[in-house]
Amino acid sequence: MRSELHRNQVTDAQTVYDNLRDAAYHEAGHVLVARFLGLTVKKVEVKEDGSGRAEINSAERLPLVDQIAVCVAGIEAQELFNCPMHQHAALGDYLKIRELITGLTDAESYEYRQAGYLRALEILKSRLPEIEELAHQLFTQRRVELPNGLAGTGFAEATCQT
């Protein structure tokens, strides 16, 4: 029944809880992989409808595999922490990947996408406690701002705002 519920129809406390939890882990995945790869993250936020957004600087300087890893990190984090995705989850991520692989052959596209998923998974598995920490901050505070757009890992410097 839950899978049939459209995320924009926030109807009860359990749905809000599930939406926030799912989005928190998704966005935490993006942030952790981006920071691991040296990208600057200024803020990240989640909403009760299950949407979220991380303000990450451009990954254009990264190899294609790493750019794809940043895109799929949210999806992989949700899988790692058993957070189901609704039908529209990660649509923006998939569209970005599609844009990145434009011009590649089907075989090249497949190879890069698979390598990107594996890269994201490798990074995420090595950072499970940090993902949980950031997801918890996002879940409880809805928004985390990183002073001066910090790069690297570790969230001790993060400030939470409601």
C-alpha positions in Angstrom: 0.0 0.0 0.0 2.8 2.4 0.8 4.3 2.1 -2.6 1.0 3.3 -4.1 1.0 6.5 -2.1 2.2 9.5 -4.0 4.9 11.4 -2.1 3.1 14.7 -2.5 0.2 13.4 -0.5 1.7 13.5 3.0 -1.2 12.1 5.0 0.1 10.8 8.3 3.0 10.7 10.7 4.3 7.4 9.4 4.4 8.7 5.9 6.2 11.8 7.0 8.7 9.7 8.9 9.3 7.4 6.0 9.6 10.2 3.5 12.1 12.1 5.7 14.2 8.9 6.4 14.3 7.9 2.7 15.3 11.4 1.6 17.9 11.8 4.4 19.8 8.7 3.4 19.5 9.5 -0.3 20.9 13.0 0.1 23.5 11.8 2.6 24.8 9.4 0.0 25.3 12.2 -2.5 27.0 14.4 0.0 29.4 11.7 1.3 30.5 10.6 -2.2 30.9 14.2 -3.4 33.0 15.2 -0.4 35.1 12.1 -0.7 35.9 13.0 -4.2 36.9 16.6 -3.2 33.8 18.5 -4.2 32.5 21.3 -2.1 29.1 20.9 -0.5 27.4 24.1 0.9 24.1 22.7 2.2 21.7 19.8 2.0 18.1 19.6 2.9 15.1 17.2 2.9 11.4 17.9 3.0 8.4 16.0 4.5 7.2 15.0 1.0 10.4 13.0 0.5 12.2 15.4 -1.7 15.7 16.7 -1.0 18.5 18.7 -2.5 22.2 18.9 -1.9 24.1 22.0 -3.1 27.3 20.5 -4.5 29.7 22.4 -6.7 30.3 21.2 -10.3 31.8 17.7 -10.8 32.9 18.5 -14.4 36.6 18.3 -13.4 36.2 14.7 -12.2 36.6 11.6 -14.4 33.3 10.4 -15.9 33.1 7.4 -13.6 33.3 9.7 -10.5 30.7 12.0 -11.9 28.4 9.1 -12.3 29.3 7.9 -8.8 28.1 11.2 -7.4 24.8 10.9 -9.3 24.1 7.3 -8.2 25.3 7.7 -4.6 21.8 8.6 -3.3 20.3 5.5 -4.9 23.0 3.3 -3.5 22.7 4.8 0.0 19.0 4.1 0.0 19.7 0.5 -1.0 22.4 0.1 1.7 20.1 1.4 4.4 16.9 -0.4 3.1 15.1 2.8 2.3 12.6 2.2 -0.5 12.3 4.6 -3.4 9.0 5.9 -4.7 8.4 6.0 -8.5 9.8 9.5 -9.0 12.8 9.2 -6.7 16.1 9.8 -8.3 14.6 10.9 -11.6 16.9 13.9 -11.6 19.8 11.6 -10.9 19.0 9.4 -13.8 18.5 12.3 -16.1 21.9 13.7 -15.2 23.5 10.3 -15.9 21.8 10.2 -19.2 23.2 13.6 -20.0 26.7 12.5 -19.0 26.7 9.4 -21.2 25.4 11.1 -24.3 27.5 10.2 -27.3 28.9 7.0 -25.9 28.1 3.6 -27.5 25.8 1.3 -25.7 28.7 -0.8 -24.5 30.7 2.2 -23.3 27.6 3.6 -21.6 27.0 0.3 -19.8 30.7 0.1 -18.7 30.8 3.6 -17.3 27.5 3.3 -15.5 28.5 0.0 -13.9 31.9 1.5 -12.9 30.1 4.5 -11.4 27.7 2.3 -9.4 30.7 0.3 -8.1 32.7 3.4 -7.2 29.8 4.9 -5.3 29.1 1.7 -3.4 32.8 1.3 -2.5 33.0 4.8 -1.1 29.6 4.5 0.7 30.5 1.2 2.3 33.7 2.7 3.7 31.7 5.6 5.2 28.6 3.9 6.8 28.8 5.7 10.2 29.2 9.1 8.5 26.2 8.4 6.3 24.1 7.5 9.4 25.3 10.6 11.2 24.4 13.0 8.4 21.1 11.2 7.7 20.2 11.6 11.3 21.0 15.3 11.3 18.9 15.7 8.1 16.1 13.7 9.5 15.9 15.7 12.8 16.8 19.2 11.5 15.7 19.0 7.8 18.7 21.2 6.7 22.4 21.0 7.2 24.7 23.9 6.2 28.4 23.4 5.9 30.3 26.5 6.8 32.4 27.9 3.9 31.2 25.0 1.7 33.5 22.4 3.3 35.1 19.7 1.2 36.3 16.4 2.5 34.5 14.1 5.0 33.4 14.6 8.6 30.5 16.6 9.7 31.6 18.0 13.1 31.7 21.5 11.5 28.1 21.2 10.1 25.5 23.4 11.5 21.9 22.3 11.5 18.9 24.6 10.9 15.2 24.0 10.9 
